[in-house]
Amino acid sequence: MNRADFEILISLLLILAVCVTGVLGYLQSELELRRFVPHRYAAYTTLVLTAVHVSLKWGRLWRYIRERRKDARVDVGP
């Protein structure tokens, strides 16, 4: 498995984790469950996958931020 495949896998798992967390949160709310462990673990999984996703994309994200800041400086007029 190369890096591109791994990034796609992490992205897909992140989308799935967000959906599962949302559904479980809805069920927790509707059933008025105070300590619904599956929702909590789904949220932890989402946080971990988000951290992995951002770390894999950090270079691309940082380049984007630098370009946006550079463009903002150029657009400022007298």
Secondary structure, DSSP 8 states (H G I E B T S, - for coil): --HHHHHHHHHHHHHHHHHHHHHHHHHHHHTT-SS-HHHHHHHHHHHHHHHHHHHHTHHHHHHHHHHHHHHHHHH---
